[in-house]
């Protein structure tokens, strides 16, 4: 059972759930202390020790059901086969086991007492790591059958029938009890096969998690298919969680501070210079302010969607976030990000903001409007994050507006969803804007987008001189 729990922990980690070694030990300890026959209690114990955030509960429940399939079908099958008589048969067998206390094989006792929640723990898994496809299910099931002492189980069942024969039961009642025992044994055989099938399903889910996200996270926004957008949303949400978790870990470490040697020596003069008490130098680092200006024209639609989703998910990492979208005219969407959940907020910004979504992109007009209307609200703590391809449709780039913005803020980071080879070609105004940017990155994939935003959240970039 410990191995099955460790496999579940590995699956959870690969699915993006953070689980520390101490939490894994807590789960193993809790499993050893509870009644394994009660599946609900077992599931609650693992969930309590392994899951820290509500957002991971759905992942835990899905993978728990794959790793520990519900064996209650065993009892349900018996109930359907035996009808109302199953209750008295079970009571009779329980009373017999309590009074006679025969020495039984452990699996026999579980089958006789109907503790179906414990049976799956006794189904071994020899060589299941080599299980690759459905054609192998029968072969691996037979291997597990070979490891179970069926003869001992049948002898135990025969002994139970002999004990019941001495209790003056009617012949038809004994026949029903024999049939009940046969059904229990057959249900256990089916449980063995279900164990193999669930292991194959678990390995298939793990394989999909390993195979799918990697190429998708590195796939260019312009190459995404419509059916991949939903998967990409889930990947962006997972990346946002990882960024926040990594930031929280770094902040916990930084709060401890570094050793202040001078003050430590002075503090410990009372101990003859022996450093009995450490004095740490703590460095306070405030959360940054962020302003996002996002091109939402059709040419960069997917890139805009995922950047807005990432920004919404990381709002708590910043002291203040103000968000704007534009095609030619500029519109603020900050209130929508505060009011709506992520999916609704992003859809509103991409479809319902007061901009002409079918117009031609005009970066110069958008920057000019921002400089005239919003410049007074900027200060040196703010970082401006721009997403756009700088395709200005031969309009005046008005780079003076971007220079004025940079004079007021900590810096400007520009993410361009087009490849660098296209910058400056045709109607691209990127060469005019590049001198005003402290960080200028090609951002064609979600991975590149996440790397830039993570550096922004973690203060890992510098203003150009």
KETINU-717437 format. One line per 2 residues: number of its first residue (from 1); their letters; for each residue x, y, z negated of C-alpha. Coordinates in pm, 1 decimal, always signed. Layout:
NUM = a = X Y Z | ... $
//
This chain:
1 = xx = +0.0 +0.0 +0.0 | +287.5 +236.7 -72.5 $
3 = xx = +407.5 +189.6 +285.2 | +63.0 +278.0 +420.0 $
5 = xx = +55.0 +593.5 +207.6 | +401.1 +692.8 +331.7 $
7 = xx = +285.0 +638.5 +690.7 | -10.6 +869.9 +623.9 $
9 = xx = +226.1 +1132.9 +480.1 | +443.4 +1108.0 +791.5 $
11 = xx = +138.5 +1151.8 +1016.5 | +26.6 +1456.7 +816.6 $
13 = xx = +370.4 +1616.5 +844.0 | +378.8 +1560.6 +1218.9 $
15 = xx = +34.5 +1721.0 +1239.5 | +172.9 +2038.2 +1077.1 $
17 = xx = +75.4 +1983.4 +711.1 | +350.4 +2082.5 +465.9 $
19 = xx = +415.6 +1804.7 +212.3 | +716.8 +1814.5 -19.7 $
21 = xx = +898.7 +1505.2 -155.4 | +762.0 +1573.4 -504.5 $
23 = xx = +406.7 +1583.1 -368.0 | +468.2 +1250.5 -194.4 $
25 = xx = +580.0 +1100.7 -526.6 | +271.2 +1245.9 -694.8 $
27 = xx = +51.5 +1074.4 -435.7 | +220.7 +736.8 -491.2 $
29 = xx = +191.2 +775.3 -868.4 | -175.5 +870.8 -847.2 $
31 = xx = -249.7 +574.4 -619.9 | -91.5 +340.5 -875.9 $
33 = xx = -309.3 +476.0 -1158.0 | -655.0 +460.6 -997.7 $
35 = xx = -899.5 +190.2 -895.1 | -800.2 +105.2 -539.7 $
37 = xx = -1137.8 -54.9 -484.1 | -1313.9 +280.8 -494.4 $
39 = xx = -1233.7 +435.7 -156.4 | -1381.3 +775.3 -247.2 $
41 = xx = -1163.3 +802.1 -559.4 | -855.8 +685.9 -364.5 $
43 = xx = -920.1 +945.0 -91.8 | -975.0 +1219.4 -350.2 $
45 = xx = -651.1 +1128.0 -529.6 | -444.3 +1149.3 -210.6 $
47 = xx = -619.3 +1468.1 -97.8 | -562.6 +1635.3 -434.9 $
49 = xx = -191.5 +1555.3 -444.7 | -106.4 +1614.3 -77.7 $
51 = xx = -330.0 +1898.3 +44.5 | -275.2 +2251.2 -84.2 $
53 = xx = -484.3 +2459.2 +156.2 | -840.5 +2422.9 +276.9 $
55 = xx = -734.2 +2466.3 +639.1 | -560.2 +2124.2 +624.2 $
57 = xx = -857.3 +1928.8 +486.5 | -995.4 +1844.3 +830.9 $
59 = xx = -660.1 +1704.9 +943.1 | -629.5 +1501.1 +622.1 $
61 = xx = -977.0 +1350.5 +650.7 | -925.2 +1254.9 +1014.5 $
63 = xx = -587.4 +1089.8 +956.8 | -699.7 +923.5 +631.3 $
65 = xx = -985.8 +752.2 +814.5 | -741.6 +630.3 +1079.0 $
67 = xx = -484.2 +506.5 +824.6 | -737.2 +359.8 +578.1 $
69 = xx = -1043.5 +246.0 +774.4 | -1364.0 +215.1 +574.1 $
71 = xx = -1419.5 -150.5 +489.1 | -1775.0 -92.8 +368.1 $
73 = xx = -1893.9 -248.9 +692.6 | -1802.9 -580.7 +529.0 $
75 = xx = -2080.1 -541.9 +271.5 | -2319.4 -399.6 +528.6 $
77 = xx = -2271.5 -699.4 +756.6 | -2342.8 -934.9 +470.3 $
79 = xx = -2650.7 -736.2 +372.1 | -2791.2 -753.0 +724.3 $
81 = xx = -2726.1 -1125.5 +748.4 | -2861.7 -1221.8 +404.5 $
83 = xx = -3132.6 -961.6 +357.9 | -3281.4 -927.4 +12.0 $
85 = xx = -3120.5 -1251.1 -110.5 | -2767.4 -1106.1 -106.1 $
87 = xx = -2822.9 -924.8 -436.4 | -2905.8 -1241.0 -635.3 $
89 = xx = -2625.0 -1436.6 -470.8 | -2371.1 -1173.5 -570.1 $
91 = xx = -2509.4 -1156.7 -925.3 | -2495.0 -1536.0 -953.2 $
93 = xx = -2133.1 -1550.5 -833.6 | -2031.0 -1262.8 -1064.2 $
95 = xx = -2190.6 -1439.7 -1362.0 | -2015.1 -1762.8 -1271.3 $
97 = xx = -1676.0 -1594.5 -1244.2 | -1727.3 -1424.1 -1581.1 $
99 = xx = -1828.9 -1744.0 -1760.3 | -1602.4 -2004.1 -1597.4 $
101 = xx = -1300.6 -1778.6 -1516.4 | -1156.3 -2020.1 -1258.3 $
103 = xx = -799.7 -1962.1 -1135.8 | -846.7 -1815.9 -788.5 $
105 = xx = -629.1 -1677.2 -514.6 | -629.0 -1297.2 -527.0 $
107 = xx = -790.2 -1257.8 -185.1 | -1051.0 -1520.6 -276.8 $
109 = xx = -1148.9 -1326.8 -586.5 | -1182.4 -1001.0 -390.2 $
111 = xx = -1402.9 -1175.1 -131.7 | -1617.6 -1339.5 -398.6 $
113 = xx = -1666.3 -1024.5 -602.3 | -1735.9 -818.4 -289.2 $
115 = xx = -1473.5 -551.4 -366.2 | -1447.0 -466.7 +2.1 $
117 = xx = -1256.6 -146.7 -67.9 | -955.9 -352.2 -181.4 $
119 = xx = -945.9 -600.0 +106.5 | -770.8 -372.6 +354.5 $
121 = xx = -474.8 -348.7 +116.5 | -414.8 -724.6 +154.9 $
123 = xx = -411.4 -719.0 +533.4 | -40.5 -714.2 +616.9 $
125 = xx = +111.7 -544.0 +920.5 | +410.3 -753.7 +1036.0 $
127 = xx = +566.7 -608.3 +1347.5 | +288.4 -356.2 +1413.3 $
129 = xx = +553.5 -97.7 +1496.0 | +584.7 -285.0 +1828.2 $
131 = xx = +212.2 -258.8 +1900.9 | +187.9 -65.8 +2228.3 $
133 = xx = -147.0 -133.2 +2400.2 | -488.8 -295.0 +2358.2 $
135 = xx = -374.5 -615.0 +2532.2 | -160.7 -692.3 +2225.1 $
137 = xx = -438.7 -662.6 +1964.7 | -531.6 -1032.5 +1976.3 $
139 = xx = -168.9 -1146.5 +1954.9 | -88.1 -926.3 +1656.4 $
141 = xx = -414.3 -1026.9 +1485.4 | -313.5 -1392.4 +1512.1 $
143 = xx = +25.4 -1311.0 +1357.6 | -149.7 -1159.9 +1056.3 $
145 = xx = -385.1 -1459.3 +1035.5 | -79.1 -1682.6 +1016.9 $
147 = xx = +43.6 -1496.6 +708.0 | -278.6 -1554.8 +510.5 $
149 = xx = -333.0 -1879.6 +316.9 | -674.6 -1964.3 +456.4 $
151 = xx = -656.4 -2313.8 +308.6 | -632.3 -2171.3 -44.0 $
153 = xx = -932.9 -1945.4 +20.7 | -1141.8 -2236.7 +153.1 $
155 = xx = -1044.0 -2453.7 -145.7 | -1145.3 -2175.0 -384.2 $
157 = xx = -1478.9 -2136.7 -208.2 | -1535.2 -2513.0 -226.4 $
159 = xx = -1461.5 -2507.9 -598.0 | -1715.8 -2230.3 -649.1 $
161 = xx = -1978.9 -2434.5 -467.1 | -1898.0 -2738.2 -689.8 $
163 = xx = -1943.0 -2526.1 -1003.4 | -2275.2 -2395.1 -874.8 $
165 = xx = -2396.3 -2745.7 -794.0 | -2376.8 -2820.3 -1165.2 $
167 = xx = -2623.4 -2541.1 -1241.6 | -2934.6 -2717.8 -1110.3 $
169 = xx = -2981.9 -2496.1 -807.9 | -3223.6 -2598.0 -535.5 $
171 = xx = -3065.8 -2743.4 -218.0 | -3189.5 -2453.0 -4.5 $
173 = xx = -3033.8 -2205.2 -249.8 | -2698.1 -2385.5 -231.5 $
175 = xx = -2722.8 -2377.7 +147.9 | -2776.9 -2002.0 +139.8 $
177 = xx = -2476.0 -1958.3 -92.8 | -2255.7 -2163.4 +139.9 $
179 = xx = -2374.2 -1950.7 +430.2 | -2294.2 -1635.9 +229.1 $
181 = xx = -1939.0 -1755.3 +161.4 | -1890.6 -1840.7 +528.8 $
183 = xx = -2006.0 -1490.8 +623.6 | -1766.8 -1335.3 +374.1 $
185 = xx = -1477.9 -1527.0 +524.2 | -1578.5 -1436.6 +878.5 $
187 = xx = -1612.1 -1069.0 +783.7 | -1260.0 -1077.4 +641.5 $
189 = xx = -1130.3 -1221.4 +970.1 | -1296.0 -933.8 +1155.5 $
191 = xx = -1142.2 -690.4 +909.4 | -796.5 -820.0 +1004.5 $
193 = xx = -863.4 -743.0 +1370.8 | -1001.2 -398.9 +1280.3 $
195 = xx = -679.8 -332.0 +1089.3 | -476.6 -395.7 +1405.8 $
197 = xx = -711.6 -182.6 +1618.0 | -691.1 +109.2 +1373.1 $
199 = xx = -311.7 +84.6 +1366.6 | -308.5 +107.7 +1745.7 $
201 = xx = -539.7 +410.5 +1727.2 | -314.5 +574.6 +1467.3 $
203 = xx = -6.9 +521.5 +1682.0 | -190.3 +655.1 +1987.9 $
205 = xx = -289.6 +973.1 +1798.8 | +69.0 +1015.7 +1681.7 $
207 = xx = +196.5 +967.0 +2034.6 | -40.1 +1230.7 +2170.8 $
209 = xx = +68.7 +1479.1 +1904.5 | +431.3 +1418.2 +1994.8 $
211 = xx = +384.2 +1421.3 +2369.7 | +129.5 +1692.4 +2439.0 $
213 = xx = +221.6 +2010.6 +2246.1 | +585.7 +2030.7 +2351.0 $
215 = xx = +530.7 +2086.9 +2725.7 | +218.9 +2295.8 +2662.8 $
217 = xx = +393.0 +2530.3 +2420.8 | +661.2 +2588.5 +2685.8 $
219 = xx = +419.8 +2620.3 +2976.2 | +395.6 +2960.7 +3144.0 $
221 = xx = +75.0 +3151.4 +3072.1 | +17.9 +3198.2 +3443.5 $
223 = xx = +23.4 +2819.2 +3495.8 | -231.6 +2726.9 +3228.2 $
225 = xx = -544.2 +2545.7 +3341.6 | -884.5 +2634.5 +3198.3 $
227 = xx = -905.6 +2300.1 +3015.3 | -570.5 +2371.1 +2843.3 $
229 = xx = -677.2 +2700.8 +2688.4 | -860.2 +2531.0 +2399.9 $
231 = xx = -557.0 +2317.8 +2318.0 | -333.3 +2625.2 +2335.3 $
233 = xx = -554.5 +2809.1 +2086.1 | -499.5 +2527.6 +1836.2 $
235 = xx = -123.2 +2539.2 +1896.8 | -114.1 +2917.8 +1843.3 $
237 = xx = -308.2 +2877.0 +1516.4 | -57.7 +2612.9 +1404.4 $
239 = xx = +235.5 +2838.2 +1496.6 | +81.4 +3122.3 +1295.6 $
241 = xx = +57.8 +2895.0 +991.2 | +420.9 +2790.8 +1030.8 $
243 = xx = +536.2 +3152.7 +1054.8 | +342.2 +3246.3 +741.1 $
245 = xx = +469.1 +2941.0 +552.1 | +830.6 +3011.5 +651.6 $
247 = xx = +794.2 +3376.2 +552.3 | +647.8 +3280.8 +213.4 $
249 = xx = +939.7 +3043.9 +150.6 | +1198.1 +3311.6 +237.4 $
251 = xx = +1024.6 +3564.8 +16.2 | +1026.8 +3326.7 -280.2 $
253 = xx = +1401.0 +3277.5 -237.0 | +1468.7 +3650.8 -198.0 $
255 = xx = +1268.4 +3736.2 -509.4 | +1524.8 +3549.3 -714.6 $
257 = xx = +1790.6 +3795.3 -602.6 | +2169.0 +3768.3 -580.4 $
259 = xx = +2422.6 +3773.6 -860.0 | +2521.1 +4123.1 -973.7 $
261 = xx = +2877.1 +4060.6 -1096.4 | +2937.7 +4401.8 -1254.7 $
263 = xx = +2616.7 +4406.5 -1456.7 | +2658.4 +4039.6 -1550.2 $
265 = xx = +3003.8 +4107.1 -1701.0 | +2871.7 +4408.4 -1891.9 $
267 = xx = +2571.0 +4211.3 -2017.7 | +2788.2 +3930.7 -2149.6 $
269 = xx = +3049.0 +4136.8 -2337.5 | +2861.5 +4042.1 -2653.2 $
271 = xx = +2955.0 +3678.2 -2583.2 | +3324.2 +3753.8 -2538.9 $
273 = xx = +3293.8 +3776.2 -2162.3 | +3147.9 +3426.1 -2127.2 $
275 = xx = +2866.1 +3453.0 -1869.3 | +2576.4 +3327.0 -2082.3 $
277 = xx = +2312.8 +3546.4 -1913.2 | +2298.9 +3612.7 -1540.3 $
279 = xx = +2189.3 +3948.9 -1399.4 | +2050.3 +3934.0 -1046.9 $
281 = xx = +2042.3 +4213.6 -792.9 | +1696.6 +4219.7 -642.8 $
283 = xx = +1636.0 +4374.6 -307.2 | +1289.0 +4503.8 -243.2 $
285 = xx = +1167.8 +4475.1 +110.6 | +826.2 +4617.4 +190.1 $
287 = xx = +595.2 +4467.3 +445.7 | +621.4 +4645.9 +781.4 $
289 = xx = +344.8 +4834.0 +957.6 | +261.9 +4717.9 +1307.4 $
291 = xx = +90.9 +4879.2 +1604.4 | +3.2 +4653.7 +1898.1 $
293 = xx = -70.3 +4791.3 +2243.6 | -191.5 +4513.2 +2469.3 $
295 = xx = -256.8 +4510.7 +2843.0 | -581.0 +4313.9 +2898.9 $
297 = xx = -590.4 +4323.7 +3278.4 | -653.3 +3998.7 +3465.9 $
299 = xx = -286.7 +3951.0 +3557.2 | -187.1 +3893.5 +3192.7 $
301 = xx = -518.3 +3762.2 +3054.9 | -394.3 +3445.3 +2881.9 $
303 = xx = -85.2 +3615.0 +2740.0 | -304.1 +3889.6 +2591.9 $
305 = xx = -543.3 +3635.5 +2443.5 | -274.5 +3442.3 +2261.2 $
307 = xx = -86.0 +3749.5 +2140.3 | -404.6 +3897.8 +1996.8 $
309 = xx = -483.6 +3565.3 +1830.7 | -135.9 +3550.9 +1678.2 $
311 = xx = -154.7 +3911.8 +1559.1 | -496.3 +3852.2 +1400.8 $
313 = xx = -367.9 +3541.2 +1221.9 | -62.9 +3724.7 +1081.2 $
315 = xx = -237.3 +4041.9 +961.6 | -166.9 +3957.3 +597.3 $
317 = xx = +208.0 +3955.1 +670.2 | +198.4 +4328.6 +745.3 $
319 = xx = +112.9 +4623.1 +524.5 | -103.7 +4767.2 +801.3 $
321 = xx = -195.5 +4657.0 +1152.4 | -351.5 +4878.5 +1420.2 $
323 = xx = -443.8 +4720.0 +1752.1 | -514.5 +4879.2 +2091.1 $
325 = xx = -603.5 +4736.7 +2431.5 | -595.4 +4902.9 +2772.1 $
327 = xx = -621.1 +4857.9 +3144.3 | -590.9 +5222.2 +3233.2 $
329 = xx = -771.8 +5398.8 +2947.3 | -685.2 +5306.7 +2586.5 $
331 = xx = -925.6 +5169.1 +2321.6 | -864.2 +5083.1 +1956.2 $
333 = xx = -987.5 +4739.3 +1839.2 | -859.4 +4751.0 +1480.6 $
335 = xx = -1205.7 +4747.9 +1323.5 | -1309.6 +4444.2 +1525.9 $
337 = xx = -1002.7 +4258.3 +1395.4 | -1100.4 +4346.0 +1039.4 $
339 = xx = -1468.1 +4264.0 +1080.4 | -1482.1 +3948.9 +1294.0 $
341 = xx = -1326.6 +3601.6 +1272.6 | -1038.1 +3536.3 +1506.6 $
343 = xx = -1225.9 +3388.6 +1803.2 | -1494.3 +3657.0 +1802.3 $
345 = xx = -1241.6 +3938.0 +1750.7 | -1024.5 +3826.4 +2043.1 $
347 = xx = -1325.8 +3781.9 +2273.0 | -1451.0 +4128.3 +2178.5 $
349 = xx = -1111.9 +4283.1 +2256.0 | -1092.5 +4103.5 +2590.8 $
351 = xx = -1450.9 +4161.7 +2705.9 | -1638.9 +4429.5 +2512.9 $
353 = xx = -1390.0 +4703.9 +2421.0 | -1466.2 +5044.6 +2584.2 $
355 = xx = -1224.7 +4999.5 +2875.3 | -1278.9 +4930.2 +3245.1 $
357 = xx = -1163.0 +4569.8 +3272.1 | -1189.5 +4572.6 +3651.6 $
359 = xx = -981.3 +4884.9 +3704.0 | -615.0 +4911.7 +3803.2 $
361 = xx = -350.9 +4899.6 +3532.2 | -207.4 +5239.8 +3445.1 $
363 = xx = +53.7 +5213.6 +3171.2 | +146.3 +5581.1 +3198.9 $
365 = xx = -209.1 +5695.3 +3126.9 | -243.0 +5457.0 +2831.4 $
367 = xx = +86.9 +5570.3 +2673.9 | -1.1 +5934.3 +2733.3 $
369 = xx = -341.0 +5895.1 +2564.9 | -177.4 +5717.5 +2270.1 $
371 = xx = +90.4 +5985.4 +2232.3 | -165.8 +6266.3 +2231.5 $
373 = xx = -421.4 +6100.5 +2001.0 | -230.1 +5870.1 +1764.2 $
375 = xx = +123.5 +6007.2 +1731.2 | +53.7 +6190.5 +1405.5 $
377 = xx = -42.4 +5863.3 +1236.7 | +296.2 +5699.4 +1300.7 $
379 = xx = +599.5 +5697.6 +1075.3 | +938.1 +5526.9 +1045.5 $
381 = xx = +786.8 +5216.3 +883.0 | +581.1 +5133.2 +1190.1 $
383 = xx = +689.5 +4900.0 +1468.2 | +513.7 +4920.6 +1804.4 $
385 = xx = +460.2 +4587.8 +1981.9 | +365.9 +4617.7 +2350.1 $
387 = xx = +249.3 +4332.3 +2569.3 | +226.7 +4400.4 +2941.6 $
389 = xx = +383.4 +4327.7 +3278.3 | +450.5 +4700.9 +3350.3 $
391 = xx = +276.4 +4664.8 +3686.7 | +172.1 +5029.3 +3711.5 $
393 = xx = +12.6 +5021.1 +4060.4 | +248.0 +5306.1 +4166.8 $
395 = xx = +93.7 +5550.0 +3914.8 | +312.9 +5797.0 +3726.4 $
397 = xx = +482.9 +5589.3 +3448.8 | +496.2 +5892.8 +3216.6 $
399 = xx = +788.8 +5743.6 +3026.2 | +811.7 +6066.3 +2825.8 $
401 = xx = +514.0 +5943.2 +2622.5 | +694.2 +5622.0 +2528.7 $
403 = xx = +1004.7 +5822.2 +2429.6 | +796.6 +6042.4 +2199.5 $
405 = xx = +640.4 +5735.7 +2041.0 | +984.2 +5584.0 +1977.9 $
407 = xx = +1104.1 +5902.3 +1807.5 | +835.1 +5859.8 +1542.0 $
409 = xx = +855.3 +5484.9 +1471.1 | +1108.4 +5227.8 +1353.8 $
411 = xx = +1127.7 +5077.2 +1700.6 | +945.8 +4945.7 +2006.9 $
413 = xx = +931.0 +4579.7 +2104.6 | +808.3 +4504.5 +2455.6 $
415 = xx = +701.3 +4155.2 +2563.3 | +670.4 +4104.1 +2937.6 $
417 = xx = +481.4 +3792.6 +3059.2 | +658.5 +3807.2 +3395.2 $
419 = xx = +1001.7 +3668.9 +3468.2 | +1297.0 +3907.3 +3455.6 $
421 = xx = +1361.2 +3860.0 +3827.7 | +1035.8 +4043.6 +3898.9 $
423 = xx = +1111.3 +4345.7 +3679.6 | +1161.5 +4649.4 +3899.2 $
425 = xx = +1018.7 +4489.8 +4213.1 | +725.7 +4646.9 +4398.5 $
427 = xx = +505.4 +4843.4 +4154.1 | +687.7 +4730.3 +3837.1 $
429 = xx = +777.2 +5029.6 +3616.6 | +984.7 +4819.0 +3376.8 $
431 = xx = +1316.0 +4994.3 +3458.3 | +1158.4 +5329.6 +3360.0 $
433 = xx = +1034.9 +5196.4 +3024.7 | +1332.9 +4975.5 +2933.7 $
435 = xx = +1553.5 +5255.1 +2785.8 | +1275.6 +5337.7 +2537.6 $
437 = xx = +1258.1 +4980.2 +2402.3 | +1466.4 +4840.6 +2116.5 $
439 = xx = +1374.6 +4483.3 +2207.1 | +1271.2 +4384.7 +2559.0 $
441 = xx = +1191.3 +4017.5 +2608.1 | +1052.0 +3795.0 +2873.5 $
443 = xx = +746.0 +3633.8 +2714.1 | +599.8 +3378.0 +2949.8 $
445 = xx = +519.8 +3101.8 +2695.4 | +370.4 +3067.2 +2349.7 $
447 = xx = +707.7 +2959.3 +2212.1 | +871.3 +3284.3 +2328.9 $
449 = xx = +579.0 +3483.1 +2189.1 | +605.4 +3312.2 +1849.4 $
451 = xx = +982.1 +3365.6 +1829.0 | +946.9 +3741.7 +1880.2 $
453 = xx = +657.9 +3780.4 +1635.1 | +840.4 +3571.3 +1374.1 $
455 = xx = +1147.3 +3795.2 +1402.4 | +921.2 +4096.3 +1363.9 $
457 = xx = +753.3 +3956.6 +1051.3 | +1086.3 +3855.0 +900.5 $
459 = xx = +1266.0 +4185.8 +975.0 | +1515.6 +4001.7 +1195.4 $
461 = xx = +1572.0 +4271.2 +1458.2 | +1748.4 +4606.4 +1469.0 $
463 = xx = +1674.8 +4942.7 +1623.2 | +1900.7 +5038.0 +1910.1 $
465 = x = +2125.3 +5339.2 +1860.0 $
//
